[in-house]
Amino acid sequence: MKSFLKKEEQAFQEIKKQFENDGKLVYAGELLKLAYQKYADNIALIDPEKQITYREFYYRTVLFSKKLESCGIKKFDKVIIYSGNSIEYYIAYFAIWQIGAIVVPVNIFLHEKEFLYVVNNCSAKAIFISDELKSKFDLLPKNEIPSINIVLTDLDIDWDSNVEKNIDFEVITQESDQLALILYTSGTTGKPKGVMLSSKNIMTNSLQDYVRLMSTNKRKNERFFSVLPLFHVFAQNTCMWLPVMTGSTMIIVKKIDRKLILNGLKQKPTIFLGFPALFGLLCLLKTAPLDSIRMFISGADAMSDKIRSAFGLIYGRKICAGYGLTEAAPVIAVNHENETLATQYVGYPLTGLECDIRDDVGNSLPKGQIGTLWVKGDNVMMGYYQSPEETEKVLKDGWLNTGDLGSINKDGYLAIKGRIKDLIIHKGFNIYPQEIENVLLSHPKVMQAAVIGKEDPDTGQIPVAFVASKENVDNLESILRDLCASNLASYKIPKKIICLNELPMNATGKIDKKILQNY
């Protein structure tokens, strides 16, 4: 471990110099210009209709930056992006950065009230919206979003002008510690909070990813499969910032759809990033053409043993488990070595990151013990937008309380046990839902499983399980109860097992336990 991490730290410092001016990291809005200068003729973006080089990518982005400026958008103005995956999304995103404005990507699946809250909370001056979502936006009561006075769509992007050989544009830069991006959380514990990321946060985590990627025998020109929704930080980091930093190709899939995914795979990606449910879909496809892919990385949610095992059996390939959260920009650890460890292990923390496991009163715990994971590094967020009280709850002396339960083994590997808010306390015993879920998923007929805690006046909380099966099975609840009894302590056995056709999912492929609490 020490040898590997030392080499990674040395590599990080060397690569970092390539993205520094006077010892400071360059502004994230300069990433695309740097890529154009280094990789002008590399293929940058591929979608079902076209592919463009970094020269054209930069040129179209410069034209749109000028369009934004002509509309009156200035440095530090906040601009919402409300769009599905597309080349236009990439162009708008980097164009906003190039004039020093702040990007605010918004989940396109938000309810109208949630969307209005986000717009008003960040006081956005403008919105870039895909043409197909424009009609949805037009139905909103405009008197409830008074700050927005500029509306642009993908039709405002210039595709007609001939690409110039030499492109001259002065990026309006920000200081590295100034706000560059606001990402709104899903709001599972209340109203969405705007995670503020600085250019330094973004550049640091991208470089951390870059160095870890290099340790996996990075190819000269990787091809990243961009199927994750781009409004999510995992996708922005791994399908936008990192590929542009490395001059790699991004294969854009408009949405998670079997036909679109299969078409995208024809472009021969080398790196596939997804969440567990997406890998579950690949398992159902059974014959997806994955031979070109050298690395599969899962994030955004806990990978189950069932999906990883099934993927290995069907495709003969392994999935790297990763871990992160929006507040850390987002990657904290990746099990890059593809070892056959339990899925709870997510590898070594990235270089430059400190991790500490603490008890309920903030004391550091010895290796192997389970507690709250705290992290510290230059990738940790600035705070929550206009929410100093919420910020103070999770940021202490530069340390971020992740809200996740974890442990670090003697080899330095980080293991994630689940969310603190999901922890079930039954008669004083701690019950980790992920452990029960893995047992339930080991049954061949169970496709999805989720365990929540329900309040009980006598015992504190009781575990309640929800499962979805691909077919009707007689006495499934009884069968699963016996399965749990054969693998778990008696107090961990769910008091109820509720069978549904499918479990509710959110836009990023996670089972929505907030909805299950209402059953």
MITOR-174500 format. One line per field, with one value per residue (C-alpha): residue number from 1; z, y, x; chain. Coordinates in nm, 4 decimals, padded with zeros to 6 digits. Example, Ala and Ser with C-alpha at 12.3 -4.5 7.8 and 13.67 -1.06 7.14 Angstrom:
REM residues 2
num <- (1 2)
zz <- (00.7800 00.7140)
yy <- (-00.4500 -00.1060)
xx <- (01.2300 01.3670)
cadena <- (A A)
REM end
This chain:
REM residues 519
num <- (1 2 3 4 5 6 7 8 9 10 11 12 13 14 15 16 17 18 19 20 21 22 23 24 25 26 27 28 29 30 31 32 33 34 35 36 37 38 39 40 41 42 43 44 45 46 47 48 49 50 51 52 53 54 55 56 57 58 59 60 61 62 63 64 65 66 67 68 69 70 71 72 73 74 75 76 77 78 79 80 81 82 83 84 85 86 87 88 89 90 91 92 93 94 95 96 97 98 99 100 101 102 103 104 105 106 107 108 109 110 111 112 113 114 115 116 117 118 119 120 121 122 123 124 125 126 127 128 129 130 131 132 133 134 135 136 137 138 139 140 141 142 143 144 145 146 147 148 149 150 151 152 153 154 155 156 157 158 159 160 161 162 163 164 165 166 167 168 169 170 171 172 173 174 175 176 177 178 179 180 181 182 183 184 185 186 187 188 189 190 191 192 193 194 195 196 197 198 199 200 201 202 203 204 205 206 207 208 209 210 211 212 213 214 215 216 217 218 219 220 221 222 223 224 225 226 227 228 229 230 231 232 233 234 235 236 237 238 239 240 241 242 243 244 245 246 247 248 249 250 251 252 253 254 255 256 257 258 259 260 261 262 263 264 265 266 267 268 269 270 271 272 273 274 275 276 277 278 279 280 281 282 283 284 285 286 287 288 289 290 291 292 293 294 295 296 297 298 299 300 301 302 303 304 305 306 307 308 309 310 311 312 313 314 315 316 317 318 319 320 321 322 323 324 325 326 327 328 329 330 331 332 333 334 335 336 337 338 339 340 341 342 343 344 345 346 347 348 349 350 351 352 353 354 355 356 357 358 359 360 361 362 363 364 365 366 367 368 369 370 371 372 373 374 375 376 377 378 379 380 381 382 383 384 385 386 387 388 389 390 391 392 393 394 395 396 397 398 399 400 401 402 403 404 405 406 407 408 409 410 411 412 413 414 415 416 417 418 419 420 421 422 423 424 425 426 427 428 429 430 431 432 433 434 435 436 437 438 439 440 441 442 443 444 445 446 447 448 449 450 451 452 453 454 455 456 457 458 459 460 461 462 463 464 465 466 467 468 469 470 471 472 473 474 475 476 477 478 479 480 481 482 483 484 485 486 487 488 489 490 491 492 493 494 495 496 497 498 499 500 501 502 503 504 505 506 507 508 509 510 511 512 513 514 515 516 517 518 519)
zz <- (00.0000 00.1047 -00.2125 -00.4371 -00.2645 -00.2682 -00.6438 -00.6918 -00.4916 -00.7008 -01.0219 -00.8936 -00.8266 -01.1727 -01.3610 -01.1488 -01.2815 -01.6299 -01.5039 -01.2970 -01.3511 -01.0993 -00.8705 -00.8731 -01.0501 -01.3655 -01.3756 -01.4725 -01.7525 -01.9281 -01.9535 -02.2990 -02.4367 -02.3053 -02.4662 -02.7978 -02.7786 -02.7079 -02.8828 -03.1598 -03.4018 -03.1465 -03.1657 -02.8697 -02.8897 -03.0633 -03.0714 -03.3029 -03.5644 -03.5731 -03.4223 -03.3696 -03.2925 -03.0064 -03.2581 -03.3538 -02.9948 -02.8811 -03.1795 -03.1301 -02.7584 -02.8210 -03.0498 -02.7807 -02.5154 -02.7336 -02.7702 -02.3918 -02.3552 -02.6205 -02.4183 -02.1166 -01.9136 -01.7106 -01.4800 -01.1674 -01.3151 -01.2569 -01.5624 -01.5372 -01.7765 -01.8189 -02.0826 -02.1519 -02.2664 -02.5923 -02.7622 -02.7039 -02.3284 -02.3392 -02.5486 -02.3192 -02.0042 -02.1096 -02.2789 -01.9489 -01.7698 -02.0380 -01.9577 -01.5839 -01.5110 -01.2725 -01.4081 -01.2357 -01.3894 -01.2965 -01.2760 -01.5668 -01.3682 -01.0887 -01.0032 -01.1044 -00.7418 -00.6932 -01.0132 -00.9119 -00.5733 -00.7323 -00.9778 -00.7063 -00.4511 -00.6801 -00.8404 -01.1880 -01.4489 -01.7507 -01.8563 -02.1342 -02.2205 -02.4771 -02.7492 -02.6527 -02.2945 -02.3958 -02.4039 -02.0493 -01.9341 -02.1146 -01.9010 -01.5795 -01.4152 -01.5140 -01.2346 -00.9935 -01.1487 -01.1840 -01.1922 -01.5275 -01.8144 -02.0697 -02.2259 -02.4736 -02.6418 -02.8469 -03.1529 -03.0476 -03.0962 -03.4265 -03.6372 -03.9700 -03.9437 -04.0853 -03.8204 -03.8122 -03.8117 -03.5435 -03.2737 -03.0629 -02.7504 -02.4092 -02.1362 -01.8534 -01.5597 -01.1943 -00.8924 -00.8121 -00.4805 -00.6240 -00.6951 -01.0357 -01.0005 -00.7933 -00.7784 -00.6055 -00.4018 -00.4409 -00.1289 00.0283 00.3763 00.3000 00.0398 -00.2079 -00.0954 -00.3417 -00.3135 -00.4004 -00.5840 -00.6640 -00.9614 -00.7193 -00.6004 -00.9601 -01.0846 -00.7797 -00.8060 -01.1822 -01.1287 -00.8532 -01.0964 -01.3695 -01.1542 -01.0411 -01.4048 -01.5029 -01.2582 -01.4670 -01.7812 -01.9325 -02.3112 -02.5259 -02.6180 -02.3977 -02.5123 -02.2247 -02.2464 -02.1468 -02.0600 -01.7024 -01.6785 -01.7189 -01.4536 -01.1965 -01.0515 -01.1138 -01.4847 -01.4946 -01.3266 -01.5239 -01.8556 -01.8857 -01.6745 -01.6806 -02.0523 -02.1541 -01.9244 -02.0925 -02.4513 -02.4596 -02.6583 -02.5065 -02.6582 -02.5759 -02.5114 -02.4811 -02.2044 -02.0421 -02.3074 -02.4326 -02.8004 -02.7464 -02.5260 -02.7851 -03.0579 -02.8427 -02.7768 -03.1523 -03.1061 -02.9100 -02.5697 -02.3486 -02.0137 -01.8986 -01.5996 -01.4468 -01.1354 -01.0163 -01.1842 -01.5200 -01.4787 -01.3859 -01.7202 -01.9010 -01.7232 -01.8560 -02.2088 -02.1725 -02.5066 -02.5053 -02.7103 -02.4352 -02.5765 -02.6395 -02.2767 -02.0556 -01.7379 -01.5754 -01.2838 -01.0650 -00.8445 -00.7178 -00.5129 -00.3363 -00.5717 -00.4721 -00.4689 -00.6908 -00.9762 -00.9631 -00.9593 -01.2384 -01.4492 -01.3986 -01.4933 -01.8044 -01.9422 -01.7692 -01.6529 -01.3184 -01.1996 -01.0081 -00.7110 -00.6420 -00.3743 -00.3521 -00.2809 -00.4375 -00.1526 -00.2464 -00.6196 -00.5937 -00.5991 -00.2732 -00.3521 -00.6379 -00.6136 -00.9316 -00.8785 -00.9561 -00.6708 -00.5698 -00.2371 -00.0932 -00.2719 00.0371 -00.0261 -00.2505 -00.2573 -00.1419 -00.0955 -00.3789 -00.3365 -00.1373 00.0587 00.4298 00.5695 00.9337 01.0960 01.4024 01.6753 01.7670 01.9703 01.7104 01.8402 01.5806 01.5824 01.5312 01.1995 01.1367 01.3521 01.2015 01.2453 01.0593 00.7640 00.7616 00.4705 00.4136 00.0945 -00.1689 -00.3437 -00.0477 -00.1225 -00.0232 00.1535 00.0809 -00.1100 00.1201 00.3957 00.6583 00.9271 00.7090 00.6142 00.9780 01.0404 00.8003 00.7705 01.0744 01.0472 00.6820 00.7502 00.5795 00.7594 00.4741 00.6618 00.5666 00.7876 00.7012 00.8181 00.7037 00.7163 00.8036 00.4360 00.4087 00.2059 00.2679 00.3184 00.3073 00.5281 00.4307 00.5192 00.8859 00.8327 00.7065 01.0137 01.2037 01.5832 01.7252 02.1035 02.1076 01.8234 01.5003 01.1836 00.8479 00.5698 00.3041 00.4761 00.4716 00.1154 -00.0083 00.1511 -00.0082 -00.3461 -00.3283 -00.4055 -00.7842 -00.8144 -00.6370 -00.8698 -00.6274 -00.2507 -00.0014 00.3772 00.5891 00.9593 01.0894 01.4319 01.6960 02.0479 02.2159 02.0341 01.8863 01.5224 01.3235 00.9833 00.7009 00.3602 00.0142 -00.2777 -00.6465 -00.8252 -01.1990 -01.1674 -00.9235 -00.6665 -00.4216 -00.0567 -00.1537 00.1755 00.3738 00.1535 00.1983 00.5723 00.5900 00.3750 00.6168 00.9155 00.7584 00.7086 00.9679 01.3417 01.4565 01.5312 01.1707 01.0126 00.8619 01.0553 00.7267 00.3699 00.1179 -00.2426 -00.5193 -00.8975 -00.8900 -00.6386 -00.6851 -00.8363 -00.8613 -01.1670 -01.0727 -01.0406 -00.6629 -00.4910 -00.3368 00.0282 00.1122 -00.0912 00.0720 00.4153 00.3199 00.2517)
yy <- (00.0000 00.2529 00.1945 00.2367 00.5511 00.7056 00.6509 00.7910 01.1026 01.1565 01.1140 01.3553 01.6267 01.5827 01.5941 01.8802 02.1022 02.0715 02.2436 02.5196 02.8847 03.0409 02.7444 02.7650 02.5359 02.6871 02.7834 02.4895 02.7021 02.6796 02.2991 02.2926 02.5546 02.3519 02.0387 02.2218 02.3392 01.9872 01.7581 01.9649 01.6724 01.4145 01.3089 01.4762 01.4022 01.1353 01.1149 00.9175 01.1965 01.3260 01.3362 01.6403 01.7013 01.9091 02.1886 02.1999 02.1412 02.4425 02.6547 02.5911 02.6567 02.9865 03.0979 03.0143 03.1923 03.5030 03.4474 03.4346 03.7569 03.9292 03.8367 04.0179 03.7229 03.8249 03.6805 03.5187 03.5125 03.1795 02.9896 02.6810 02.3890 02.1976 01.9343 01.5677 01.4226 01.5789 01.7449 02.0738 02.0063 01.9899 02.3054 02.5055 02.3818 02.4858 02.8048 02.9228 02.8526 03.0299 03.3638 03.3155 03.2429 02.9735 02.6526 02.5147 02.1766 02.0723 01.7276 01.7106 01.4766 01.7223 01.8023 02.1514 02.2712 02.1335 02.2993 02.6350 02.6070 02.5473 02.8371 03.0797 02.9545 03.0195 03.3352 03.2158 03.4902 03.2615 02.9097 02.6867 02.4356 02.1595 02.2192 01.9078 02.0353 02.3903 02.3210 02.1840 02.4983 02.7237 02.5867 02.7107 03.0233 03.2823 03.5177 03.2567 03.2665 03.6421 03.6214 03.4406 03.6870 03.5026 03.1733 02.9898 02.6531 02.4169 02.5976 02.8983 02.6998 02.7820 02.4687 02.6502 02.8532 02.6926 02.5938 02.8249 02.6737 02.9097 03.0056 03.3112 03.3608 03.4936 03.2899 03.5093 03.3392 03.3099 03.2553 02.8856 02.9168 03.1003 02.9393 02.7690 02.5142 02.4609 02.1089 02.0527 01.7357 01.5159 01.6505 01.3105 01.4666 01.7937 02.0675 02.0326 02.1857 02.3570 02.2082 02.4792 02.3579 02.5852 02.5540 02.4148 02.1438 02.0431 02.0489 01.8650 01.5766 01.5512 01.5244 01.2680 01.0617 01.1096 00.9702 00.6715 00.6078 00.6071 00.3249 00.1087 00.1338 00.4303 00.4219 00.7106 00.8036 00.6547 00.6480 00.7211 00.5914 00.8876 00.7329 00.8621 01.1682 01.4698 01.6697 01.4301 01.5072 01.1533 01.2004 01.5510 01.4366 01.1169 01.1992 01.5691 01.7045 01.3999 01.3154 01.6794 01.6989 01.3918 01.4700 01.1602 01.0812 01.0971 00.8717 01.0328 00.8211 01.0370 00.8350 00.4942 00.2945 -00.0543 00.0346 00.3591 00.1840 -00.0889 00.1717 00.3628 00.0506 00.0247 00.3213 00.0956 00.2636 00.1704 00.2917 00.2295 00.4219 00.3415 00.2828 -00.0661 -00.0622 00.0064 -00.2939 -00.4904 -00.3864 -00.5120 -00.8439 -00.8633 -00.7892 -01.0858 -01.0311 -00.6614 -00.6052 -00.5091 -00.6455 -00.3001 -00.1951 -00.2398 -00.0964 -00.0928 00.1467 00.1622 00.4564 00.6647 00.3734 00.0562 -00.2308 -00.5560 -00.8893 -01.0278 -00.7805 -00.8026 -01.1838 -01.2010 -00.9579 -01.1711 -01.4905 -01.3449 -01.1358 -01.2767 -00.9260 -00.7497 -00.4203 -00.1656 -00.0341 00.3371 00.5703 00.9408 01.2103 01.5411 01.7334 01.5848 01.6644 01.3598 01.0758 00.9632 00.6099 00.3576 -00.0109 00.0148 -00.3169 -00.5137 -00.7520 -00.9946 -00.8268 -00.7901 -00.5165 -00.2968 -00.2351 00.0658 00.0697 00.3179 00.6824 00.9015 01.0761 01.3987 01.2833 01.2102 00.9738 00.9275 00.6926 00.8527 00.7599 00.9572 01.2135 01.2669 01.0416 00.8560 00.4816 00.2072 00.0255 -00.2257 -00.0534 00.0908 00.4579 00.7777 00.8536 01.2007 01.3204 01.6153 01.7453 02.0176 01.8481 01.9040 02.1545 02.5201 02.4622 02.4698 02.7717 03.0213 02.7579 02.8380 02.6371 02.3248 02.3787 02.3959 02.0589 01.8771 02.0888 02.1071 02.2466 02.1458 01.7952 01.6794 01.4505 01.2251 01.0901 00.7408 00.4537 00.3007 00.1305 00.1096 -00.2270 -00.2936 -00.2618 00.0842 -00.0217 00.1780 -00.0109 00.1587 00.0141 00.2447 00.5793 00.6791 00.7809 00.4279 00.2604 00.0605 00.0420 -00.2510 -00.3060 -00.1334 -00.3445 -00.1816 -00.3291 -00.2359 -00.2608 -00.3379 -00.6664 -00.7840 -00.6607 -00.8699 -01.1806 -01.1152 -01.0523 -01.3859 -01.5548 -01.6115 -01.4760 -01.1465 -00.8629 -00.5698 -00.5395 -00.2541 -00.2596 00.0297 00.0865 00.1375 00.2882 00.0406 00.1467 -00.1615 -00.2154 00.1232 00.0160 -00.2964 -00.3898 -00.4062 -00.5417 -00.4677 -00.6951 -00.7093 -01.0420 -01.1067 -01.3589 -01.4646 -01.7099 -01.8898 -01.8241 -01.5961 -01.4079 -01.7300 -01.8523 -01.5265 -01.5286 -01.8755 -01.7547 -01.4677 -01.7039 -01.9204 -01.6263 -01.3593 -01.3115 -01.3353 -00.9628 -00.8796 -01.0849 -00.8470 -00.8380 -00.7857 -00.8715 -00.6894 -00.8107 -00.5533 -00.5666 -00.3134 -00.0769 00.3017 00.4471 00.7996 00.9543 00.8295 00.4657 00.4474 00.2841 00.5666 00.4640 00.7842 00.6576 00.3145 00.4758 00.5689 00.2088)
xx <- (00.0000 00.2654 00.4662 00.1613 00.0374 00.3841 00.4128 00.0628 00.1491 00.4641 00.2641 -00.0013 00.2551 00.4103 00.0805 -00.0470 00.2335 00.0831 -00.2318 -00.0758 00.0088 00.2480 00.1986 -00.1825 -00.4255 -00.5713 -00.9372 -01.1608 -01.3067 -00.9701 -00.9799 -01.1356 -00.8953 -00.5994 -00.7431 -00.7804 -00.4199 -00.2910 -00.5387 -00.7008 -00.7394 -00.8511 -01.2156 -01.3840 -01.7558 -01.9612 -02.3391 -02.5715 -02.5715 -02.2149 -01.8701 -01.6507 -01.2856 -01.1527 -01.0938 -01.4602 -01.5746 -01.3747 -01.4786 -01.8529 -01.8103 -01.6296 -01.9139 -02.1673 -01.9596 -01.9810 -02.3565 -02.3937 -02.1963 -02.4080 -02.7185 -02.5770 -02.4501 -02.1477 -01.8863 -02.0378 -02.3916 -02.5620 -02.6830 -02.9015 -02.8577 -03.1813 -03.1173 -03.0699 -02.7367 -02.6206 -02.3249 -02.5072 -02.4990 -02.1182 -02.0946 -02.3243 -02.1496 -01.7989 -01.9238 -02.0720 -01.7446 -01.5425 -01.7060 -01.6530 -02.0197 -02.1419 -02.2939 -02.6062 -02.7012 -03.0554 -03.2108 -03.4577 -03.6830 -03.7559 -04.1153 -04.2266 -04.2160 -03.8651 -03.7477 -03.8933 -03.7248 -03.3829 -03.4184 -03.5197 -03.2704 -02.9741 -03.1254 -03.0294 -03.0120 -03.0402 -03.1264 -02.9988 -03.2675 -03.2828 -03.5375 -03.7310 -03.7769 -03.8652 -04.2396 -04.2225 -04.0432 -04.2912 -04.5742 -04.4113 -04.5560 -04.2931 -04.3984 -04.2577 -03.9090 -03.8517 -03.4714 -03.4555 -03.4709 -03.2571 -03.3651 -03.1415 -03.1851 -02.9684 -03.1044 -02.8939 -02.5736 -02.4062 -02.3475 -02.3297 -02.0087 -01.6978 -01.4465 -01.1476 -00.8006 -00.6710 -00.9177 -00.8431 -01.0551 -00.9626 -01.1268 -01.2555 -01.0943 -01.1825 -00.9620 -00.9284 -01.1116 -01.4141 -01.7498 -01.7715 -02.0509 -02.3656 -02.5077 -02.8390 -02.8751 -03.1795 -03.3452 -03.4139 -03.3921 -03.5704 -03.5378 -03.2500 -02.9220 -02.6904 -02.3432 -02.0903 -01.7807 -01.4900 -01.2590 -00.9989 -01.2399 -01.3132 -00.9550 -00.8231 -01.0665 -01.0171 -00.6408 -00.6917 -00.9000 -00.6400 -00.3594 -00.5662 -00.6619 -00.2949 -00.2308 -00.4668 -00.2503 -00.4309 -00.4454 -00.3284 -00.6847 -00.9517 -01.3142 -01.5528 -01.9095 -02.1282 -02.4636 -02.4966 -02.7256 -02.4963 -02.6782 -02.5255 -02.1821 -02.0533 -02.1164 -01.9707 -01.6513 -01.5978 -01.7666 -01.6790 -01.3925 -01.1620 -01.1985 -01.1399 -00.8386 -00.6899 -00.7942 -01.0138 -01.3277 -01.6766 -01.9439 -02.2792 -02.5874 -02.8969 -03.0594 -03.0594 -03.2384 -03.1461 -03.1429 -02.9498 -02.6945 -02.6362 -02.5943 -02.3475 -02.1427 -02.0777 -01.8410 -01.6031 -01.5741 -01.2790 -01.4154 -01.7704 -01.9033 -02.2373 -02.4409 -02.5421 -02.8843 -02.7176 -02.4905 -02.8019 -02.9522 -02.6404 -02.6874 -03.0428 -02.9185 -02.6769 -02.5012 -02.4079 -02.0876 -01.8424 -01.5149 -01.3635 -01.4087 -01.1049 -01.2503 -01.5948 -01.6472 -01.9559 -02.0521 -02.3462 -02.4836 -02.3704 -02.2921 -02.4603 -02.2799 -02.5560 -02.5058 -02.1266 -02.1351 -02.3927 -02.1907 -01.8806 -02.0634 -02.2284 -01.9438 -01.6362 -01.5452 -01.5054 -01.6492 -01.4412 -01.6351 -01.6018 -01.7291 -01.7945 -02.0481 -02.1408 -01.9801 -01.6402 -01.6633 -01.7360 -01.4778 -01.3170 -01.1994 -01.1891 -01.1069 -00.8984 -00.7236 -01.0403 -00.9712 -01.2433 -01.3060 -01.6543 -01.8484 -01.8405 -01.4684 -01.4111 -01.0311 -00.7713 -00.8718 -00.7455 -00.4122 -00.4288 -00.7329 -00.7370 -00.9981 -01.0890 -01.3397 -01.4969 -01.7419 -02.0541 -01.8591 -01.5871 -01.3100 -01.0995 -01.1537 -00.8919 -00.8612 -01.1361 -01.3972 -01.7147 -01.7936 -01.8722 -01.6448 -01.4896 -01.2749 -01.0430 -00.8825 -00.8837 -01.1755 -01.4117 -01.6879 -01.6987 -02.0314 -02.4042 -02.5336 -02.7052 -02.7203 -02.4553 -02.6339 -02.6485 -02.2844 -02.1774 -02.3411 -02.1085 -01.7902 -01.5598 -01.2052 -01.1837 -01.3190 -01.6391 -01.8807 -01.9922 -02.2917 -02.1774 -02.0715 -01.7382 -01.4222 -01.0616 -00.8876 -00.5237 -00.4247 -00.5769 -00.8811 -01.1967 -01.5241 -01.8656 -02.1379 -02.4238 -02.5786 -02.5978 -02.9603 -03.0315 -02.8780 -03.1398 -03.1036 -03.2989 -03.2848 -02.9475 -02.8038 -02.6856 -02.8341 -02.6805 -02.9438 -02.6818 -02.5954 -02.9576 -03.0085 -02.7168 -02.8664 -03.2059 -03.0443 -02.8655 -03.1981 -03.2145 -03.5701 -03.5039 -03.4068 -03.4177 -03.4065 -03.4207 -03.4323 -03.5540 -03.6114 -03.9629 -04.0226 -04.1397 -04.2505 -04.1017 -03.7710 -03.6783 -03.6786 -03.7527 -03.6080 -03.8614 -03.7608 -03.8972 -03.8163 -03.8999 -03.9044 -03.8878 -04.1711 -04.4400 -04.3092 -04.5376 -04.4511 -04.1621 -04.1816 -04.1510 -03.8653 -03.6746 -03.7335 -03.5770 -03.2882 -03.2250 -03.2473 -02.9755 -02.7391 -02.8141 -02.8463 -03.2069 -03.2389 -03.1410 -03.4194 -03.6796 -04.0038 -04.1849 -04.0883 -04.3053 -04.3066 -04.3629 -04.3478 -04.0636 -03.9071 -03.9223 -03.6046 -03.4712 -03.3043 -02.9572 -03.0556 -03.0892 -03.3834 -03.5858 -03.6176 -03.8009 -04.0975 -04.0745 -04.1076 -04.4642 -04.5726)
cadena <- (A A A A A A A A A A A A A A A A A A A A A A A A A A A A A A A A A A A A A A A A A A A A A A A A A A A A A A A A A A A A A A A A A A A A A A A A A A A A A A A A A A A A A A A A A A A A A A A A A A A A A A A A A A A A A A A A A A A A A A A A A A A A A A A A A A A A A A A A A A A A A A A A A A A A A A A A A A A A A A A A A A A A A A A A A A A A A A A A A A A A A A A A A A A A A A A A A A A A A A A A A A A A A A A A A A A A A A A A A A A A A A A A A A A A A A A A A A A A A A A A A A A A A A A A A A A A A A A A A A A A A A A A A A A A A A A A A A A A A A A A A A A A A A A A A A A A A A A A A A A A A A A A A A A A A A A A A A A A A A A A A A A A A A A A A A A A A A A A A A A A A A A A A A A A A A A A A A A A A A A A A A A A A A A A A A A A A A A A A A A A A A A A A A A A A A A A A A A A A A A A A A A A A A A A A A A A A A A A A A A A A A A A A A A A A A A A A A A A A A A A A A A A A A A A A A A A A A A A A A A A A A A A A A A A A A A A A A A A A A A A A A A A A A A A A A A A A A A A A A A A A A A A A A A A A A A A A A A A A A A)
REM end
